[in-house]
Amino acid sequence: MLVQEIMTSGPMSISQSATLREALRKFDTFKLRCLPVVADGAYVGMLTEQSMRHALAGGAEGTAPGSAETLRCQIADFVQHDYPVVAPQLTLLPLIDLLLTSQVSMLPVVDPENGELCGLVDSLDVIKTARSLFHD
């Protein structure tokens, strides 16, 4: 079984030029733990709940923590560019290994040919898939 068969397609994302205020609104409205960041349709990294907290608590360079000025800063400085990703053609076992070793619960699915964000896959997707395999 492949990642593309169990992933959530068309995930919500945010532009790297978005402000912290826009990102915070999405995090709060949709109860997100992380949010893929894109530029010109290509995946560039992940904005996590932890990086958002850090940005708001520490303030962006030259701004006061949690200030209106901080909220107007672009998220580009807070994106985790080294966040692990998987390809749609990856099989389940390497996916499970990556989820375990990276200690994250959700991974962006990125097309290796064009860098486009295809979807998201999380540990719950894997558990649901395993359940269906045992149930059938």
TIRO-2110 file (N, C-alpha, C; in Angstrom, 1 decimal):
// TIRO-2110
0.8, -1.2, 0.0, N, 1, A
0.0, 0.0, 0.0, CA, 1, A
0.9, 1.2, 0.0, C, 1, A
0.5, 2.3, -0.7, N, 2, A
1.2, 3.5, -0.9, CA, 2, A
0.7, 4.6, -0.1, C, 2, A
1.5, 5.6, 0.3, N, 3, A
1.1, 6.8, 1.0, CA, 3, A
-0.1, 7.5, 0.2, C, 3, A
0.0, 7.6, -1.1, N, 4, A
-1.0, 8.3, -1.8, CA, 4, A
-2.4, 7.7, -1.7, C, 4, A
-2.5, 6.4, -1.2, N, 5, A
-3.7, 5.7, -1.0, CA, 5, A
-4.4, 6.0, 0.3, C, 5, A
-3.6, 6.5, 1.3, N, 6, A
-4.1, 6.8, 2.6, CA, 6, A
-4.0, 8.2, 3.0, C, 6, A
-3.3, 9.1, 2.2, N, 7, A
-3.1, 10.5, 2.6, CA, 7, A
-4.4, 11.3, 2.5, C, 7, A
-4.5, 12.4, 3.1, N, 8, A
-5.5, 13.4, 2.9, CA, 8, A
-5.1, 14.3, 1.8, C, 8, A
-5.8, 14.3, 0.7, N, 9, A
-5.4, 15.1, -0.5, CA, 9, A
-5.9, 16.6, -0.3, C, 9, A
-5.3, 17.5, -1.0, N, 10, A
-5.7, 18.9, -1.0, CA, 10, A
-5.7, 19.5, 0.4, C, 10, A
-4.6, 19.4, 1.1, N, 11, A
-4.6, 19.9, 2.5, CA, 11, A
-4.5, 21.4, 2.5, C, 11, A
-5.0, 21.9, 3.6, N, 12, A
-4.9, 23.4, 3.9, CA, 12, A
-3.4, 23.7, 3.9, C, 12, A
-3.0, 24.9, 3.4, N, 13, A
-1.7, 25.3, 3.5, CA, 13, A
-1.7, 26.8, 3.6, C, 13, A
-0.5, 27.4, 3.7, N, 14, A
-0.4, 28.9, 3.9, CA, 14, A
0.8, 29.3, 3.1, C, 14, A
0.7, 30.5, 2.5, N, 15, A
1.8, 31.1, 1.8, CA, 15, A
2.9, 31.6, 2.7, C, 15, A
4.2, 31.4, 2.3, N, 16, A
5.3, 31.9, 3.2, CA, 16, A
5.3, 33.4, 3.3, C, 16, A
4.5, 34.1, 2.5, N, 17, A
4.4, 35.6, 2.7, CA, 17, A
3.3, 36.0, 3.6, C, 17, A
2.5, 35.0, 4.1, N, 18, A
1.5, 35.3, 5.1, CA, 18, A
2.1, 35.9, 6.4, C, 18, A
1.2, 36.6, 7.1, N, 19, A
1.7, 37.1, 8.4, CA, 19, A
1.4, 36.1, 9.5, C, 19, A
2.0, 36.4, 10.6, N, 20, A
1.8, 35.6, 11.8, CA, 20, A
0.3, 35.7, 12.2, C, 20, A
-0.3, 36.8, 12.0, N, 21, A
-1.7, 37.0, 12.4, CA, 21, A
-2.6, 36.0, 11.5, C, 21, A
-2.3, 36.0, 10.2, N, 22, A
-3.1, 35.1, 9.3, CA, 22, A
-2.9, 33.6, 9.7, C, 22, A
-1.6, 33.2, 10.1, N, 23, A
-1.3, 31.9, 10.5, CA, 23, A
-2.0, 31.6, 11.8, C, 23, A
-2.0, 32.5, 12.7, N, 24, A
-2.6, 32.2, 14.0, CA, 24, A
-4.1, 32.1, 13.9, C, 24, A
-4.7, 32.8, 13.0, N, 25, A
-6.1, 32.7, 12.7, CA, 25, A
-6.5, 31.3, 12.2, C, 25, A
-5.6, 30.8, 11.3, N, 26, A
-5.9, 29.4, 10.8, CA, 26, A
-5.7, 28.4, 11.9, C, 26, A
-4.6, 28.5, 12.7, N, 27, A
-4.3, 27.6, 13.8, CA, 27, A
-5.5, 27.6, 14.7, C, 27, A
-6.0, 28.7, 15.1, N, 28, A
-7.1, 28.8, 16.1, CA, 28, A
-8.4, 28.3, 15.5, C, 28, A
-8.8, 28.7, 14.3, N, 29, A
-10.0, 28.4, 13.7, CA, 29, A
-10.2, 26.9, 13.4, C, 29, A
-9.1, 26.3, 12.9, N, 30, A
-9.2, 24.9, 12.5, CA, 30, A
-8.5, 24.0, 13.5, C, 30, A
-8.1, 24.5, 14.6, N, 31, A
-7.4, 23.7, 15.7, CA, 31, A
-6.3, 22.8, 15.1, C, 31, A
-5.3, 23.5, 14.4, N, 32, A
-4.2, 22.9, 13.8, CA, 32, A
-3.0, 22.7, 14.7, C, 32, A
-2.2, 21.6, 14.4, N, 33, A
-1.0, 21.4, 15.1, CA, 33, A
0.2, 21.8, 14.2, C, 33, A
0.0, 21.8, 12.9, N, 34, A
1.0, 22.2, 12.0, CA, 34, A
0.3, 22.6, 10.7, C, 34, A
1.0, 23.4, 9.9, N, 35, A
0.4, 23.9, 8.6, CA, 35, A
1.5, 24.0, 7.6, C, 35, A
1.3, 23.2, 6.5, N, 36, A
2.3, 23.3, 5.4, CA, 36, A
2.4, 24.7, 4.8, C, 36, A
3.7, 25.1, 4.5, N, 37, A
3.9, 26.4, 3.9, CA, 37, A
4.3, 26.2, 2.5, C, 37, A
3.7, 27.0, 1.6, N, 38, A
4.0, 26.9, 0.1, CA, 38, A
4.4, 28.3, -0.4, C, 38, A
5.2, 28.2, -1.5, N, 39, A
5.5, 29.4, -2.3, CA, 39, A
5.4, 29.0, -3.8, C, 39, A
4.6, 29.8, -4.5, N, 40, A
4.4, 29.5, -5.9, CA, 40, A
4.0, 28.0, -6.1, C, 40, A
3.1, 27.5, -5.3, N, 41, A
2.6, 26.1, -5.4, CA, 41, A
3.5, 25.0, -4.9, C, 41, A
4.8, 25.4, -4.6, N, 42, A
5.7, 24.4, -4.1, CA, 42, A
5.8, 24.4, -2.6, C, 42, A
6.0, 23.2, -2.0, N, 43, A
6.2, 23.1, -0.6, CA, 43, A
7.5, 23.6, -0.2, C, 43, A
7.5, 24.5, 0.9, N, 44, A
8.8, 25.0, 1.4, CA, 44, A
9.1, 24.6, 2.8, C, 44, A
8.2, 24.2, 3.6, N, 45, A
8.4, 23.8, 5.0, CA, 45, A
7.1, 23.7, 5.7, C, 45, A
7.3, 23.6, 7.1, N, 46, A
6.1, 23.4, 7.9, CA, 46, A
6.2, 24.5, 9.0, C, 46, A
5.0, 25.0, 9.3, N, 47, A
4.8, 25.9, 10.4, CA, 47, A
4.1, 25.1, 11.5, C, 47, A
4.8, 24.9, 12.6, N, 48, A
4.2, 24.1, 13.7, CA, 48, A
3.7, 25.0, 14.8, C, 48, A
2.9, 24.3, 15.6, N, 49, A
2.3, 25.0, 16.8, CA, 49, A
3.4, 25.5, 17.7, C, 49, A
4.5, 24.7, 17.8, N, 50, A
5.6, 25.1, 18.6, CA, 50, A
6.4, 26.3, 18.0, C, 50, A
6.5, 26.4, 16.7, N, 51, A
7.2, 27.5, 16.1, CA, 51, A
6.4, 28.8, 16.2, C, 51, A
5.0, 28.6, 16.1, N, 52, A
4.1, 29.7, 16.3, CA, 52, A
4.2, 30.3, 17.7, C, 52, A
4.3, 29.4, 18.7, N, 53, A
4.4, 29.8, 20.1, CA, 53, A
5.7, 30.6, 20.3, C, 53, A
6.8, 30.0, 19.7, N, 54, A
8.1, 30.6, 19.8, CA, 54, A
8.1, 32.0, 19.2, C, 54, A
7.5, 32.1, 18.0, N, 55, A
7.4, 33.4, 17.3, CA, 55, A
6.6, 34.5, 18.1, C, 55, A
5.5, 34.0, 18.7, N, 56, A
4.7, 35.0, 19.5, CA, 56, A
5.3, 35.3, 20.8, C, 56, A
6.0, 34.4, 21.5, N, 57, A
6.6, 34.6, 22.8, CA, 57, A
7.9, 35.4, 22.7, C, 57, A
8.6, 35.1, 21.7, N, 58, A
9.9, 35.8, 21.5, CA, 58, A
9.8, 37.1, 20.7, C, 58, A
8.8, 37.2, 19.9, N, 59, A
8.7, 38.3, 19.0, CA, 59, A
9.6, 38.2, 17.8, C, 59, A
9.3, 38.7, 16.7, N, 60, A
10.2, 38.7, 15.6, CA, 60, A
11.3, 39.7, 15.9, C, 60, A
12.4, 39.6, 15.1, N, 61, A
13.5, 40.5, 15.3, CA, 61, A
13.1, 42.0, 15.4, C, 61, A
13.4, 42.6, 16.5, N, 62, A
13.1, 44.0, 16.6, CA, 62, A
11.7, 44.3, 17.0, C, 62, A
10.9, 43.3, 17.4, N, 63, A
9.5, 43.6, 17.8, CA, 63, A
9.3, 43.0, 19.2, C, 63, A
8.3, 43.5, 19.9, N, 64, A
7.9, 43.1, 21.2, CA, 64, A
7.1, 41.8, 21.1, C, 64, A
7.3, 40.8, 22.0, N, 65, A
6.6, 39.6, 22.0, CA, 65, A
5.1, 39.8, 22.0, C, 65, A
4.3, 39.2, 21.1, N, 66, A
2.9, 39.3, 21.1, CA, 66, A
2.3, 40.6, 20.6, C, 66, A
3.2, 41.5, 20.2, N, 67, A
2.7, 42.8, 19.8, CA, 67, A
2.0, 42.8, 18.4, C, 67, A
1.3, 43.9, 18.2, N, 68, A
0.6, 44.0, 16.8, CA, 68, A
1.7, 44.0, 15.7, C, 68, A
2.8, 44.6, 16.0, N, 69, A
3.9, 44.6, 15.1, CA, 69, A
4.4, 43.2, 14.8, C, 69, A
4.5, 42.4, 15.8, N, 70, A
5.0, 41.0, 15.7, CA, 70, A
4.0, 40.2, 14.8, C, 70, A
2.7, 40.4, 15.0, N, 71, A
1.6, 39.8, 14.3, CA, 71, A
1.6, 40.1, 12.8, C, 71, A
2.2, 41.3, 12.5, N, 72, A
2.3, 41.7, 11.1, CA, 72, A
3.5, 41.1, 10.4, C, 72, A
4.4, 40.5, 11.1, N, 73, A
5.6, 39.9, 10.5, CA, 73, A
5.2, 38.7, 9.6, C, 73, A
6.0, 38.4, 8.6, N, 74, A
5.8, 37.3, 7.7, CA, 74, A
6.2, 36.0, 8.4, C, 74, A
5.6, 34.9, 8.1, N, 75, A
5.9, 33.6, 8.7, CA, 75, A
7.2, 33.0, 8.2, C, 75, A
7.7, 33.5, 7.1, N, 76, A
8.9, 32.9, 6.5, CA, 76, A
10.1, 32.7, 7.5, C, 76, A
10.2, 33.5, 8.5, N, 77, A
11.4, 33.3, 9.4, CA, 77, A
11.1, 32.2, 10.4, C, 77, A
9.9, 31.7, 10.5, N, 78, A
9.5, 30.7, 11.5, CA, 78, A
9.2, 29.4, 10.9, C, 78, A
9.4, 29.2, 9.6, N, 79, A
9.1, 28.0, 8.9, CA, 79, A
10.2, 27.0, 9.2, C, 79, A
9.9, 25.7, 9.5, N, 80, A
10.9, 24.7, 9.6, CA, 80, A
11.1, 24.1, 8.2, C, 80, A
12.2, 24.4, 7.6, N, 81, A
12.5, 23.9, 6.3, CA, 81, A
13.1, 22.5, 6.3, C, 81, A
13.5, 22.0, 7.4, N, 82, A
14.1, 20.7, 7.5, CA, 82, A
13.0, 19.7, 8.0, C, 82, A
11.8, 20.0, 8.0, N, 83, A
10.7, 19.1, 8.5, CA, 83, A
10.6, 17.9, 7.5, C, 83, A
10.5, 16.7, 8.0, N, 84, A
10.5, 15.5, 7.1, CA, 84, A
9.3, 15.5, 6.2, C, 84, A
9.5, 15.0, 5.0, N, 85, A
8.5, 14.9, 4.0, CA, 85, A
8.5, 13.4, 3.5, C, 85, A
7.4, 13.0, 2.8, N, 86, A
7.4, 11.7, 2.2, CA, 86, A
6.8, 11.9, 0.8, C, 86, A
7.2, 11.0, -0.1, N, 87, A
6.7, 11.0, -1.5, CA, 87, A
5.4, 10.2, -1.6, C, 87, A
4.5, 10.5, -2.5, N, 88, A
3.2, 9.8, -2.6, CA, 88, A
3.4, 8.3, -2.9, C, 88, A
4.6, 7.9, -3.5, N, 89, A
4.8, 6.5, -3.9, CA, 89, A
5.5, 5.7, -2.8, C, 89, A
5.7, 6.3, -1.6, N, 90, A
6.3, 5.6, -0.5, CA, 90, A
5.4, 4.5, 0.0, C, 90, A
5.9, 3.4, 0.4, N, 91, A
5.1, 2.3, 1.0, CA, 91, A
4.9, 2.5, 2.5, C, 91, A
4.0, 1.7, 3.1, N, 92, A
3.6, 1.9, 4.5, CA, 92, A
4.7, 1.7, 5.5, C, 92, A
5.5, 0.6, 5.3, N, 93, A
6.5, 0.3, 6.3, CA, 93, A
7.6, 1.5, 6.5, C, 93, A
8.1, 2.0, 5.4, N, 94, A
9.0, 3.2, 5.6, CA, 94, A
8.3, 4.4, 6.1, C, 94, A
7.0, 4.6, 5.8, N, 95, A
6.3, 5.7, 6.4, CA, 95, A
6.2, 5.5, 7.9, C, 95, A
5.9, 4.3, 8.4, N, 96, A
5.8, 4.0, 9.8, CA, 96, A
7.1, 4.3, 10.5, C, 96, A
8.2, 3.8, 9.8, N, 97, A
9.5, 4.0, 10.4, CA, 97, A
9.8, 5.5, 10.5, C, 97, A
9.5, 6.3, 9.5, N, 98, A
9.7, 7.7, 9.6, CA, 98, A
8.9, 8.4, 10.7, C, 98, A
7.6, 8.0, 10.8, N, 99, A
6.8, 8.6, 11.8, CA, 99, A
7.4, 8.3, 13.2, C, 99, A
7.9, 7.1, 13.4, N, 100, A
8.5, 6.7, 14.7, CA, 100, A
9.8, 7.4, 14.9, C, 100, A
10.7, 7.5, 14.0, N, 101, A
12.0, 8.1, 14.2, CA, 101, A
12.0, 9.6, 14.2, C, 101, A
11.1, 10.2, 13.5, N, 102, A
11.1, 11.7, 13.4, CA, 102, A
10.3, 12.3, 14.6, C, 102, A
9.5, 11.4, 15.3, N, 103, A
8.7, 11.9, 16.4, CA, 103, A
7.7, 13.0, 16.1, C, 103, A
7.2, 12.9, 14.9, N, 104, A
6.1, 13.8, 14.5, CA, 104, A
4.9, 12.9, 14.2, C, 104, A
3.7, 13.5, 14.3, N, 105, A
2.5, 12.7, 14.0, CA, 105, A
1.9, 12.9, 12.6, C, 105, A
2.4, 14.0, 11.9, N, 106, A
1.9, 14.3, 10.6, CA, 106, A
3.0, 14.7, 9.7, C, 106, A
2.9, 14.2, 8.4, N, 107, A
4.0, 14.4, 7.4, CA, 107, A
3.4, 15.0, 6.2, C, 107, A
4.0, 16.0, 5.6, N, 108, A
3.5, 16.5, 4.3, CA, 108, A
3.9, 15.5, 3.2, C, 108, A
3.1, 15.3, 2.2, N, 109, A
3.3, 14.4, 1.1, CA, 109, A
3.7, 15.3, -0.1, C, 109, A
4.9, 15.2, -0.6, N, 110, A
5.4, 16.2, -1.6, CA, 110, A
5.8, 15.4, -2.9, C, 110, A
5.3, 15.9, -4.0, N, 111, A
5.7, 15.2, -5.3, CA, 111, A
7.2, 15.5, -5.5, C, 111, A
8.0, 14.5, -5.6, N, 112, A
9.5, 14.7, -5.8, CA, 112, A
9.9, 15.3, -7.1, C, 112, A
9.0, 15.2, -8.1, N, 113, A
9.3, 15.8, -9.4, CA, 113, A
9.1, 17.3, -9.5, C, 113, A
8.1, 17.8, -8.9, N, 114, A
7.8, 19.3, -9.0, CA, 114, A
7.8, 20.0, -7.6, C, 114, A
7.9, 19.3, -6.5, N, 115, A
7.9, 19.9, -5.2, CA, 115, A
6.5, 20.3, -4.7, C, 115, A
5.5, 19.9, -5.5, N, 116, A
4.1, 20.3, -5.1, CA, 116, A
3.6, 19.5, -3.9, C, 116, A
2.9, 20.2, -3.0, N, 117, A
2.3, 19.6, -1.9, CA, 117, A
1.1, 18.8, -2.3, C, 117, A
1.1, 17.5, -2.2, N, 118, A
0.0, 16.6, -2.6, CA, 118, A
-1.0, 16.3, -1.5, C, 118, A
-0.5, 16.3, -0.3, N, 119, A
-1.4, 15.9, 0.8, CA, 119, A
-0.7, 15.8, 2.1, C, 119, A
-1.4, 15.3, 3.1, N, 120, A
-0.8, 15.1, 4.4, CA, 120, A
-1.1, 13.7, 4.8, C, 120, A
-0.2, 13.1, 5.6, N, 121, A
-0.5, 11.7, 6.1, CA, 121, A
-0.1, 11.8, 7.6, C, 121, A
-0.9, 11.2, 8.4, N, 122, A
-0.6, 11.2, 9.8, CA, 122, A
-0.7, 9.8, 10.4, C, 122, A
-0.3, 9.7, 11.7, N, 123, A
-0.3, 8.4, 12.3, CA, 123, A
-1.8, 7.8, 12.4, C, 123, A
-2.8, 8.7, 12.5, N, 124, A
-4.1, 8.2, 12.5, CA, 124, A
-4.5, 7.5, 11.2, C, 124, A
-4.0, 8.1, 10.1, N, 125, A
-4.2, 7.4, 8.7, CA, 125, A
-3.7, 6.0, 8.7, C, 125, A
-2.5, 5.9, 9.3, N, 126, A
-1.8, 4.5, 9.4, CA, 126, A
-2.6, 3.6, 10.3, C, 126, A
-3.1, 4.1, 11.4, N, 127, A
-3.9, 3.2, 12.3, CA, 127, A
-5.2, 2.8, 11.6, C, 127, A
-5.9, 3.7, 11.0, N, 128, A
-7.1, 3.4, 10.3, CA, 128, A
-6.8, 2.3, 9.2, C, 128, A
-5.7, 2.5, 8.5, N, 129, A
-5.4, 1.5, 7.4, CA, 129, A
-5.1, 0.2, 8.0, C, 129, A
-4.3, 0.1, 9.1, N, 130, A
-4.0, -1.2, 9.8, CA, 130, A
-5.3, -1.8, 10.3, C, 130, A
-6.2, -1.0, 10.8, N, 131, A
-7.5, -1.6, 11.3, CA, 131, A
-8.2, -2.2, 10.2, C, 131, A
-8.3, -1.5, 9.0, N, 132, A
-9.1, -2.1, 7.9, CA, 132, A
-8.4, -3.3, 7.4, C, 132, A
-7.1, -3.5, 7.4, N, 133, A
-6.4, -4.7, 7.0, CA, 133, A
-6.7, -5.8, 7.9, C, 133, A
-6.8, -5.6, 9.2, N, 134, A
-7.1, -6.6, 10.2, CA, 134, A
-8.6, -7.0, 10.2, C, 134, A
-9.4, -6.0, 9.9, N, 135, A
-10.9, -6.2, 9.9, CA, 135, A
-11.4, -7.0, 8.7, C, 135, A
-10.8, -6.8, 7.6, N, 136, A
-11.2, -7.4, 6.3, CA, 136, A
-10.8, -8.9, 6.2, C, 136, A
END
